[in-house]
Every structure is written in structure tokens, then in C-alpha cells.
């Protein structure tokens, strides 16, 4: 067997490539790695234990039904990040308010983390891939003071790192620190993430489109036209494309990273601002997409150039192979 590189070794080896390269940044990533291992263990027991399946009987700030797994994952990642004392605050999809660490260690933290602890949590009940999405920023408020709202409302271009964890047939952690995208596959037999997908590059084009066509009637005329373009066999250019929609953003986008194509969650007559959240879903994914050579926009503006105004702000999202996203943007004008 060839010498495999672990995630820990990779972080140490590439430390100089990380913005603000310091030991605390490595510690922060290690906290996310640890929480991912625990999540992998719990998810693999779904159906055998009762405390992670089913509804929690309440809604989150988004008005969405919370699953037991949503609450478990949120507490797990918050506690893992808090324990390392490198983070001064967290914004989570599952929390209405910001989590500000005001203890002595917390206010010394140099980073804020925005996180969707579990993307697609309802899919665990039918054994479909789900994921975690995270985004890391350097705080802009003075160190030694509690984090403030402005620390979290930075444009996506200011991210120092972002990534996702996909819990599927294998568990993978994919992240970027602004120097390319690398994927690590978890070996549960020894509890280690190994580098399995170095320097991930998204194909410039593709023949897969991913959108919830159950909402087709609510889409704009332009979005409908693009979907019909994908289905058309006139002047083929590789068409008709294949339609693939899993219903878990991370699962759909992970396929797009590897095989190319386009993932779409448009605005619509019932969701005029779109459904996906800018700060802890779209920004980190857009950062990864651009680092892999793809493109992500709201149809007019690159996602990473959007100016956030609210923690739970929503936006339309179109991301994937550059040629297809540019084609869609042209049709939306």
C-alpha cells in the first residue's frame, strides 16, 4: 500500500498555505474532525437506537420541523468547537440567536464559525446521504472582547476556510483554505481521515442537472426555459442531460464536484428569496466551488460577492460547472 496522508498530517504539512497560519487554526479544524467522527458513529447506528431518528416535536428558526438528529448534531459541533477555545462565536442554522462565548478563553478566540450541523436530516430515516457544512472567518472585532454581529456578516470572499462532511456509503470531509480543494475519506476501523481526493477539480461542463422539479410550476419563465434546454435533444451538445435530485444539498453537490453539471435552488413564487441560507450553506459551498474551478451565483451576482445583512438570510443558488452556470445566467437576464 502506498503511504497515505492523514488529515492531521496534511494540515501540518500545508500549515504555511493557511491564512493566519497558527496552531489555533489547526486546532479548530481538529475539533470539526472529531465531531465528524462522532457523527459518523451515530449515523451508522440509525435504526438501532431511538435517540437520533424521528421528529423532536419543535421547529427551528427557519420554521422547519427539527429532527432529533438536528438537535444532537448542533450540540455536538457547538461543544466540540467551544472546547478548543479557538472560536469566539458560532452561528448555526438550528439557533435563532448567535452563540457568543464570553468566558475568558472564548473572547480570546480569533475565529467565528457558521455551520449547518446536519443538511438533509430527514433523509436519515430512509438511509440517504446527509451532510454538515461549515464556514470559518477571522473575526473583525478586537480580540479579548466578545464577538459581535458584524463578525458573522462578512462577505463570502472573507472566508479563511470552508468545507462539508458527507455521511454516505463512506464519510468524507472536503475543505478548502483558499489553496484548492481536498477530500479526505474516513477509515472507521482505525478512526482516521485519509487524503483520497487531492486537488479536486470540477469539470468545466457536464450533463447532469439537479433541481427539485416538484416546484417547477412556481419557477420563473427563465428558469423553466433552462430546464427545458437541459432536456432538449435539439442541437444536442450532450443533451438531453440526466436529471438527478437527491434532496440533500451536500449529496447533490458532492456528485456535481466529481462529475460536473449544475445544482439549482431558484427563487420562486412561493419562495421569492430562495430557500438556501447565504451564510452557512451558500457561501461555504460557493467558496469550495470556485476553488475547484466552478462558478456559483444567485443568477446575477457571484455568491461570494453578496453583502449579507441577516444571519439567516436566504438567496437563490446556482452552482456547478462554469459553462452551465454561465449559460443559465445568460438565460436569466
Secondary structure, DSSP 8 states (H G I E B T S, - for coil): -----BHHHHHHHTGGGSTT--HHHHHHHHHHHHHHHHHHHHHTTBTTBSSSSSEEEEE-TTS-EEEHHHHHHHHHHHHHHHHHT-EEEEEETT-SS-EE--SHHHHT--EEEEEEEEETGGGGGGT--EEEEEEEEE--S-TTS---HHHH---GGGEEEEEEEEESSSEEEEEESSS-EEEEEEETTTTEEEEEETT----SS-SEEE--GGGGGGS-HHHHHHHHHHH--TT-TT-S-EE---S-HHHHHHHHHHH--EEEE---SS-TT-SSBIIIIIHHHHHHHHHTT-EEESSSSBGGG----STT-B--EEEE-HHHHHHHHHHH-
